Amino acid sequence: IRNNGIRKSFVVKYQCCHGFRRVKGKPGCTEVNLKSMIDTVADIGAKDFVQLVKSSGLEEKLSSSNLTLFAPSDNAVRDFTDSLQEAVSRLLS
Protein backbone atom coordinates (compact mmCIF):
# COMPACT_ATOMS: atom_id res chain seq x y z
CA ILE A 1 0.00 0.00 0.00
CA ARG A 2 1.26 3.43 -0.85
CA ASN A 3 -0.04 6.43 0.97
CA ASN A 4 1.52 9.88 0.60
CA GLY A 5 4.73 8.36 -0.72
CA ILE A 6 5.05 5.93 2.17
CA ARG A 7 5.04 2.30 1.19
CA LYS A 8 3.63 -0.22 3.67
CA SER A 9 3.03 -3.92 3.27
CA PHE A 10 1.01 -6.30 5.36
CA VAL A 11 0.33 -10.01 5.46
CA VAL A 12 -3.03 -11.59 6.17
CA LYS A 13 -2.65 -14.98 7.82
CA TYR A 14 -5.61 -17.33 8.19
CA GLN A 15 -5.76 -20.08 10.76
CA CYS A 16 -8.03 -23.12 10.67
CA CYS A 17 -10.47 -23.89 13.48
CA HIS A 18 -9.94 -26.79 15.88
CA GLY A 19 -10.45 -30.06 14.02
CA PHE A 20 -9.45 -28.60 10.66
CA ARG A 21 -6.13 -28.01 8.88
CA ARG A 22 -4.75 -26.50 5.70
CA VAL A 23 -3.92 -28.88 2.87
CA LYS A 24 -1.26 -27.64 0.46
CA GLY A 25 -2.73 -26.95 -2.95
CA LYS A 26 -6.33 -26.87 -1.73
CA PRO A 27 -8.35 -23.81 -0.79
CA GLY A 28 -9.71 -23.37 2.72
CA CYS A 29 -9.54 -25.80 5.61
CA THR A 30 -10.11 -29.54 5.54
CA GLU A 31 -11.67 -31.50 8.40
CA VAL A 32 -9.28 -33.74 10.32
CA ASN A 33 -10.31 -37.03 11.90
CA LEU A 34 -9.48 -36.45 15.57
CA LYS A 35 -8.98 -39.45 17.86
CA SER A 36 -8.93 -39.71 21.61
CA MET A 37 -5.58 -39.42 23.38
CA ILE A 38 -5.67 -43.14 24.27
CA ASP A 39 -6.30 -44.18 20.64
CA THR A 40 -3.57 -41.87 19.35
CA VAL A 41 -1.00 -43.13 21.86
CA ALA A 42 -1.83 -46.76 21.00
CA ASP A 43 -1.55 -46.01 17.27
CA ILE A 44 1.99 -44.60 17.62
CA GLY A 45 3.28 -47.75 19.31
CA ALA A 46 2.75 -47.22 23.01
CA LYS A 47 0.13 -49.90 23.72
CA ASP A 48 1.90 -51.05 26.89
CA PHE A 49 1.77 -47.47 28.18
CA VAL A 50 -1.97 -47.39 27.42
CA GLN A 51 -2.43 -50.55 29.50
CA LEU A 52 -0.57 -48.91 32.40
CA VAL A 53 -2.76 -45.82 32.12
CA LYS A 54 -5.93 -47.93 32.13
CA SER A 55 -4.80 -50.10 35.04
CA SER A 56 -3.93 -47.02 37.12
CA GLY A 57 -7.31 -45.38 36.51
CA LEU A 58 -5.92 -42.39 34.60
CA GLU A 59 -7.80 -43.03 31.36
CA GLU A 60 -10.54 -40.50 32.24
CA LYS A 61 -7.92 -37.84 33.03
CA LEU A 62 -6.29 -38.29 29.61
CA SER A 63 -9.66 -38.18 27.87
CA SER A 64 -11.02 -35.11 29.64
CA SER A 65 -7.95 -32.87 29.81
CA ASN A 66 -6.19 -30.73 27.23
CA LEU A 67 -2.58 -31.75 27.71
CA THR A 68 0.66 -32.69 26.02
CA LEU A 69 1.77 -36.25 26.61
CA PHE A 70 5.22 -37.78 26.12
CA ALA A 71 4.60 -41.53 26.06
CA PRO A 72 7.33 -44.16 26.16
CA SER A 73 7.48 -46.81 23.47
CA ASP A 74 6.45 -50.39 24.20
CA ASN A 75 10.13 -51.40 24.33
CA ALA A 76 10.88 -48.71 26.92
CA VAL A 77 7.96 -49.79 29.13
CA ARG A 78 9.05 -53.45 28.89
CA ASP A 79 12.66 -52.56 29.75
CA PHE A 80 11.45 -50.56 32.75
CA THR A 81 9.13 -53.29 34.06
CA ASP A 82 11.86 -55.94 33.59
CA SER A 83 14.35 -53.79 35.51
CA LEU A 84 11.79 -53.16 38.24
CA GLN A 85 11.04 -56.87 38.60
CA GLU A 86 14.77 -57.67 38.82
CA ALA A 87 15.25 -55.00 41.49
CA VAL A 88 12.34 -56.34 43.54
CA SER A 89 13.67 -59.91 43.20
CA ARG A 90 17.08 -58.80 44.50
CA LEU A 91 15.48 -57.04 47.46
CA LEU A 92 13.43 -60.09 48.39
CA SER A 93 16.35 -62.53 48.13
C-alpha positions as semicolon CSV with decimal commas, in nm:
position;residue;x (nm);y (nm);z (nm)
1;I;0,000;0,000;0,000
2;R;0,126;0,343;-0,085
3;N;-0,004;0,643;0,097
4;N;0,152;0,988;0,060
5;G;0,473;0,836;-0,072
6;I;0,505;0,593;0,217
7;R;0,504;0,230;0,119
8;K;0,363;-0,022;0,367
9;S;0,303;-0,392;0,327
10;F;0,101;-0,630;0,536
11;V;0,033;-1,001;0,546
12;V;-0,303;-1,159;0,617
13;K;-0,265;-1,498;0,782
14;Y;-0,561;-1,733;0,819
15;Q;-0,576;-2,008;1,076
16;C;-0,803;-2,312;1,067
17;C;-1,047;-2,389;1,348
18;H;-0,994;-2,679;1,588
19;G;-1,045;-3,006;1,402
20;F;-0,945;-2,860;1,066
21;R;-0,613;-2,801;0,888
22;R;-0,475;-2,650;0,570
23;V;-0,392;-2,888;0,287
24;K;-0,126;-2,764;0,046
25;G;-0,273;-2,695;-0,295
26;K;-0,633;-2,687;-0,173
27;P;-0,835;-2,381;-0,079
28;G;-0,971;-2,337;0,272
29;C;-0,954;-2,580;0,561
30;T;-1,011;-2,954;0,554
31;E;-1,167;-3,150;0,840
32;V;-0,928;-3,374;1,032
33;N;-1,031;-3,703;1,190
34;L;-0,948;-3,645;1,557
35;K;-0,898;-3,945;1,786
36;S;-0,893;-3,971;2,161
37;M;-0,558;-3,942;2,338
38;I;-0,567;-4,314;2,427
39;D;-0,630;-4,418;2,064
40;T;-0,357;-4,187;1,935
41;V;-0,100;-4,313;2,186
42;A;-0,183;-4,676;2,100
43;D;-0,155;-4,601;1,727
44;I;0,199;-4,460;1,762
45;G;0,328;-4,775;1,931
46;A;0,275;-4,722;2,301
47;K;0,013;-4,990;2,372
48;D;0,190;-5,105;2,689
49;F;0,177;-4,747;2,818
50;V;-0,197;-4,739;2,742
51;Q;-0,243;-5,055;2,950
52;L;-0,057;-4,891;3,240
53;V;-0,276;-4,582;3,212
54;K;-0,593;-4,793;3,213
55;S;-0,480;-5,010;3,504
56;S;-0,393;-4,702;3,712
57;G;-0,731;-4,538;3,651
58;L;-0,592;-4,239;3,460
59;E;-0,780;-4,303;3,136
60;E;-1,054;-4,050;3,224
61;K;-0,792;-3,784;3,303
62;L;-0,629;-3,829;2,961
63;S;-0,966;-3,818;2,787
64;S;-1,102;-3,511;2,964
65;S;-0,795;-3,287;2,981
66;N;-0,619;-3,073;2,723
67;L;-0,258;-3,175;2,771
68;T;0,066;-3,269;2,602
69;L;0,177;-3,625;2,661
70;F;0,522;-3,778;2,612
71;A;0,460;-4,153;2,606
72;P;0,733;-4,416;2,616
73;S;0,748;-4,681;2,347
74;D;0,645;-5,039;2,420
75;N;1,013;-5,140;2,433
76;A;1,088;-4,871;2,692
77;V;0,796;-4,979;2,913
78;R;0,905;-5,345;2,889
79;D;1,266;-5,256;2,975
80;F;1,145;-5,056;3,275
81;T;0,913;-5,329;3,406
82;D;1,186;-5,594;3,359
83;S;1,435;-5,379;3,551
84;L;1,179;-5,316;3,824
85;Q;1,104;-5,687;3,860
86;E;1,477;-5,767;3,882
87;A;1,525;-5,500;4,149
88;V;1,234;-5,634;4,354
89;S;1,367;-5,991;4,320
90;R;1,708;-5,880;4,450
91;L;1,548;-5,704;4,746
92;L;1,343;-6,009;4,839
93;S;1,635;-6,253;4,813
